[in-house]
Amino acid sequence: MKTSYDVIVRPLITEQSMEAIDLKKYAFEVARDATKADIKKAVEELFDVKVMKVSTLNVSGKAKRTGRYPQGMTRSWKKAVVRLTADSKSIEFFEGMV
């Protein structure tokens, strides 16, 4: 059985995700095998908030050069954008970032 800490890998701190905080949308990198129900349960448990909607997408790895000839790939990962309900409090971790 996975814990909430296994489902949520890390928060995503980007310009686009910081602009969405006003709409109560927060972005996270999540485990590749996590479902929307798992993500909702993990966010509600870790941050003590109410989740209205979870959107997920798989991000493909990109080709990167590591030197003159060898070409490698960055890893593929899964992204989740979580929208909170209107009456829910905001996630404190993101408050100082904006």
C-alpha positions as CSV (number, residue, x, y, z in Angstrom):
1,M,0.0,0.0,0.0
2,K,1.3,3.4,-1.0
3,T,1.4,6.3,1.5
4,S,0.6,9.9,0.5
5,Y,4.3,10.7,0.5
6,D,4.8,8.0,-2.2
7,V,2.1,9.5,-4.4
8,I,3.2,13.1,-4.3
9,V,6.8,13.3,-5.4
10,R,7.4,17.1,-5.4
11,P,5.6,20.4,-5.9
12,L,6.2,22.1,-9.3
13,I,7.4,25.7,-8.9
14,T,7.2,27.3,-12.4
15,E,6.0,30.6,-13.7
16,Q,2.8,29.0,-15.1
17,S,2.0,27.1,-11.9
18,M,2.6,30.2,-9.8
19,E,0.1,32.3,-11.9
20,A,-2.5,29.5,-11.4
21,I,-2.4,29.8,-7.6
22,D,-4.9,32.7,-7.7
23,L,-7.4,30.2,-9.2
24,K,-6.5,27.8,-6.4
25,K,-4.7,25.4,-8.8
26,Y,-1.5,23.7,-7.6
27,A,0.9,21.5,-9.7
28,F,2.7,18.5,-8.4
29,E,4.9,15.7,-9.8
30,V,3.3,12.5,-8.9
31,A,4.1,8.8,-9.1
32,R,3.6,7.3,-12.6
33,D,1.1,4.7,-11.4
34,A,-1.0,7.1,-9.2
35,T,-4.6,7.5,-10.1
36,K,-6.7,10.7,-9.8
37,A,-8.4,9.2,-6.7
38,D,-5.0,8.5,-5.1
39,I,-3.8,12.0,-5.9
40,K,-6.9,13.6,-4.4
41,K,-6.7,11.6,-1.2
42,A,-2.9,12.3,-0.8
43,V,-3.3,16.1,-1.3
44,E,-6.3,16.2,1.1
45,E,-4.4,14.2,3.7
46,L,-1.0,16.0,3.4
47,F,-2.2,19.6,3.2
48,D,-5.6,19.4,5.0
49,V,-7.6,21.0,2.1
50,K,-10.6,20.0,0.0
51,V,-9.9,19.0,-3.6
52,M,-12.5,19.8,-6.3
53,K,-10.8,18.5,-9.4
54,V,-7.6,16.6,-10.4
55,S,-6.1,16.8,-13.9
56,T,-3.2,14.6,-14.9
57,L,-0.8,14.4,-17.9
58,N,2.2,12.3,-18.8
59,V,5.3,14.3,-19.6
60,S,7.6,12.6,-22.1
61,G,11.3,12.7,-21.7
62,K,13.2,14.9,-24.1
63,A,16.4,14.1,-26.0
64,K,19.4,15.8,-24.5
65,R,23.0,15.9,-25.6
66,T,25.5,15.0,-22.9
67,G,28.7,15.6,-24.9
68,R,30.0,15.4,-28.4
69,Y,28.3,12.3,-29.6
70,P,26.3,10.5,-26.9
71,Q,22.7,11.5,-26.8
72,G,20.6,10.7,-23.7
73,M,17.0,11.2,-22.6
74,T,15.5,13.0,-19.6
75,R,13.1,10.9,-17.7
76,S,9.4,10.7,-18.3
77,W,7.2,11.7,-15.4
78,K,3.5,12.4,-14.5
79,K,2.2,15.8,-13.6
80,A,-1.0,16.6,-11.7
81,V,-2.8,19.9,-11.4
82,V,-5.1,20.0,-8.4
83,R,-7.9,22.5,-8.1
84,L,-9.2,23.3,-4.6
85,T,-12.8,24.2,-3.7
86,A,-13.7,27.8,-3.2
87,D,-14.2,27.4,0.6
88,S,-10.9,25.5,1.1
89,K,-7.9,27.2,2.6
90,S,-4.8,27.6,0.4
91,I,-1.7,25.4,0.6
92,E,0.8,27.2,2.9
93,F,3.8,25.8,1.1
94,F,3.1,27.9,-2.0
95,E,2.2,31.1,-0.2
96,G,5.7,32.6,-0.1
97,M,6.5,31.8,-3.7
98,V,4.2,34.3,-5.4
